[in-house]
């Protein structure tokens, strides 16, 4: 699974609508409303690298109300949840 973090800047008056539209797109697993340099953060998870362009360039960037995006592609995932699940195998 390939993951990307998309930092989204949106028209302030349309943030809730933009978040909902992005969250409905295939390949987007979560959208967070945040403080800081951007308005929203979208988590994109796809099976193949080429699908990132489909989701991000062809769909997210075309949502009305988005003024800019910055994308970070992950190399590895470090998650306490993943580690706990791995060590809990067979321990019910």
Secondary structure, DSSP 4 states (H G I P E B T S, - for coil): -EEEEEEEEE-GGGHHHHHHHHHTSTTEEEEEE-SSS-SEEEEEEESSTHHHIIIIITTGGGSTTEEEEEEEE-S----HHHHHHHHTTT--
